[in-house]
């Protein structure tokens, strides 16, 4: 039984040491460097000239990096065990690396393009990028009302566009679906001038419809999206700062309590020594 407990303690110590190595800045910087190297090799593979000269080397580097990333995931699973699978970023890294092991031949050859997803591991490794993604995910519920408002604006504008310009410009506003697509194109400022000029050839006052739509859809609604994301980032930052401040306060109070306890212990020992000295003096006098 004692031998089993000793082995268990050794395993815990090994995992703790391995976790400290994985969380060390040097290890994290090494992983970031390997991910960037993999991003470069994947980009070079898109060049036929480079692949003709260095294709074999690039594919070999890609396979070696895949093995390294897989080993890194395995080490993290061994070190953190259940905590790894409770971390959403750990699951993300596992899926991204796991996809690269899927067969990419025959009908599944399209999966070769998914290898570039390994570059997205930078999001989970770099804390600043991870904070931005977490803030965007936290902002999704607040975007619901903005999306609904945007759909309402698009629906009203699409119906009006079909009524006003459907007969003269059937390719752009012939039906509701086409009008939706054209309005989305105009919101992105894609060929805005040509579409508006063509509409003004049939109706000189067409700008009275397109310019207000562009101002509302492009500048107002999209800025609302940006505002929600910025607010989410600020809220997340304040929450983390509050959590860090609370943790620091708890640590300070714990240190003060420990110091107070040490002082009380020392005072008790001094009192005990004084009592012993008085007893020794009384015994000598007696």
N, C-alpha and C positions, 0 to 999 in steps of 0.2 A: 504493500500500500504506500509506504514511504517512497519507494522508487517511482511509482506512478505519479505521486504528487511532485517529486523532484523534476520529472520530465515535463510535467505540465507547467511548472514554474519556469523551466528553461525555455519552453515554447513561448510563454508570455513575454519573457525578456527578449527573445529573438524578434518577436513581432513588434515590440516597443522600439527596439533599436532600429529595425527596418522602417518603421513609421517615421522616426526622426530623420532618417536618411532621405526618405521620399519627400518629406515636407521641407527639407533644407533648401535654401536659395540656390545652391550650386546644382542640385538635382533638377529643380524646376527650370533653371536657365538652360540646362542641357536638353531637357525635353523641348523647350521652346526652340532652341537651335535646330534640333532634329526635325521638328515640324516645319520650320522655315526651309530647311534643306529639301524636305519632301515636296514642299510647294514649288520650289524651283525646278526640281526634276520633273514633276508632273506638268509644269508649264513648258519645259523643253520638249516633252514628248509630243506636243502638238505641232512641232516643226518637222516637216518631212526631211529637210536638209540635215538637221541635227540627228534625227533618228537614223538616217542612212549612214552616218559616220559613227555615232555613239549610242545607237539604240540598245545594243546588248549591255553596255555599261549602265545606262540609265535604268533599264529593267532590273538589273542585278541590284543596284542601289535601292530601288523601290522595294524589292523583296526583302533585303536586309533590314530596311527601316520598318517594314511591316512586322518582321519578327521581333525587332526591338520594342515596338509599340505594344505588341502582344505580351511580351515578357514584362513590360512595365505595368500593364493592366493586371497581369497575374500576380505580380508582387504587391500591388495595391490591394487586391482581393485578399491575399494571404495576410497582409499587415493589418487591414482594417476589418476584415471579415464582414459581419452583417452591416456595419456602418457604411461600407462601400455601396451596398444595394439600397440603402436608405437615402443616399445622396443623389439627387437628380443629375448632377453633373457627372457622377461616376457612371450612371446608366447611359448617359449621352456618349461618353468616351467609349464604353463597351460596345454600343451599337455602331458607332462610326468605325471602330477598328474591326468589328465582326463583319460588317458589310464587305470589307476588302477581301475577306476570306471566301466569299461566295464564288462559285465557278463562273468564269467570264468567257465561256466558249459556246459556240453554237447559238441557240436562241437566247441565251443569257449574256451574250457578248455586250449588250447595252450596259450591263452592270459595271463594265470597266470604267465608264464615265463617273461612277459613284465613288471611285477611289479618291477623287479630289475632295470628298467630304472630310477626309482626314485633316485637311487644312483648318477646318472649323474647330479642331481641338484647341486652337489658340484661344478661342472664347472661354473655354473651361480652365485654361492654364493661366491666362493673364487676368489678374483680379479686376482691373479697370474695365476690360471688355465684359467680364462676367457681371459686373455691377450694372452696366448699361442694358444688357439683355434681361436681367432680373427686373430692372425698372420698367422696361417695355412690356414684359409679361404682366407685371403688376398693374400697368396702365390699361390693359385690355378691357376690363369691366367698365372703366370710365369712357372708353371709346364707343361703347354701344350706342349711346344717345347721339353722338356725333355722326356715326355711320347711318343711323336712322334718319337724321336730318339731311344728310347728303343724298340718301336714296330718295327722299321726298322731293328735294330740290331738282334732282335729275329727272324724276318722273314727271313733275309739272313742266319742266323745260322741254323734255322730249315730246310730250303731248302737244305743247305749243309749237315746237319746231315742225312736227309733222303737219299740223294744221296750216302753218304759215309758209313753209318752204317745201313740203313734200311733193307738190306737183311740179315745181320748177327744178328741184334738185333731188330726184328719186334715189340716186346712188348714195347720197348722204343722209336724207331724211325721208326716204320712201315709206318706212314703217317704224314702229316703236323700237324694235331691236336695233335697227340701223341707226336711228336717231340717238339711242343710248350710246352706241359705240362712237359716233361722231362727236357727241358732247364730251365723252371721256377724252377723246383725242384733243378736243379744244381745251379742256381743263389742263392737259399736259402741255399746252402751247405748241402742239404738233401741227404745223401747217395752218395755224390760226388765221394768218393774213389772207391766204389764198381762198379759204372757205368763206370768210366774211366778205371778201371782195366779190366772189361769185354770187353770193346771196344778194349783195347790194346791186349787182347788175339787174336782178329781177325785181328787187324792192330796195330803193335807195335808203329807206329808213331801217334796214335790217340791223344796222349797228346798234339801234336802241334795244334790241333783244340780246345780241351776242356780248356786248361789252359789260352790261350789268351781270349776265350769267358768269362771265369770266372773272369779274371782280369777286362775286360771292363764292363761286366754287373754288377758284384757285387761291385767292388771297385770304379769304375769311375762313372757310371750312378747313383748308389744309393747315392754316396757322392754329386752328383749334386743336388739331391732332398734335402739332408740335408742342403747344402749351400743356396738354395733358401729359405728354411724355416727360417734358421738363419738370413739371410738378411732381410726377412720380419719382424721378431721379432725386429731386430735392428731398422729398419725403423719406425715401429709402436712406439717403445720406444722413438725415437728421435722426432716423431711428437707429442707425448703426452708431452714430456719435453718442446718442443717449445710452445705448447698450454698453458701449465702451466706457462711458463715464460711470454708469452704474457698476460695471465690473471693477473699475478702478477704485470706486468708493468702497465696495465690498472688500477688496483686497486690503485697502488702507485700514478699514475697521477691523479686519481679521488680524492685521499686523499689530494694531493698537491693543486688541484684546490679548494677543499672544504676549506682547510686551508687558501688559498689566498683569497677566497671569504669572509671567516670569518674576516680576517685581514682588507679587504676593508670595510666591514660593520662596524667593530669597529672604523676604521679611520673616516668613515663618521659620525658615532655617536659622536666621539670626536670633530670633526669640528662643528657639530650642537650645541654641548654643549658650545663650545667656543663662537660661534656666540650669543647664548643666554646670556652668561655671559657679553659679550660686550654690548649687548642691555640693560641689567640690569644696568650696570655701567653708560651707557649714560643716562638712565632714571633718576638715582639718581643725577647725576651731573646737569641734566637739572632742 
